[in-house]
């Protein structure tokens, strides 16, 4: 199993990161992608990816819009250039739009500049999208990114999913699929071919509905795979084979 979105560089894991990676390997979770969120976090993120033999992306999350977007983009460009030959660097992001968190035109500008860098460096993008799908779809249609990417934490219906898929994007599915109330997402997973999905957890956030106050970890993937297998009426082996292939293909792992 590959967790394509887990923030294991966050301070929530400082106390037991090594033990968690050991538990992940025992559970068959062979690798993880650590998404970037802010300029200040990149160095720690890269160091942890090196230490624990996993992958990373570099980007600026819409929650962390910097004072000077131009200055931050210059730093991002420099880091992408510096690590362009580093096989652990697999994407630009996590970037995107979030109307529930300090929404402004600055988010749009920050995203535009990151999408341009993704195209320049021929990398897929990891997208954060909350209540801003129309704006995001419009921008993606304009950029026509060669490598596409993933809409992380997807929660929409099949029609919205198909719009992203038509633009070359996969859909990240995590602990939300375990919630019987997440009807739109569960129906989307049932209705669309498995080749369009990726496994993720967004650890330490997005804990499953039955443990809402707990710290999420990549170990949740075991339950997510079982639930997808149940919904698709296929074996977990079959589900894992396709989902792993999707991650390997998109991120060129």
URLINUR-V332487 format. One line per field, one symbol per residue. burial: b if it has 24 or more other C-alpha atoms within 12 Angstrom, else e. Layout:
burial=???
This chain:
burial=bbbbbbbbbbeeeeeebeebbeebeeeebbbbbbbbbbbebbebbbebbeebebbbbbbbbbbbbbeebeebbebbbebbeebbeeebbbbbbbbbbbeeeeeeebbbbbbbbbbbbbbebbbbbbbbbbebbeebbebbeebbbbbbbbbbbbbbebebbbbbbebbbbbbbbbbbbbeeeeebbebbbebebbbbbbbbbbbbbbbeeeeeebbbbbbbbbbbbbbbebeeeebeebbebbbbbbbebbeb
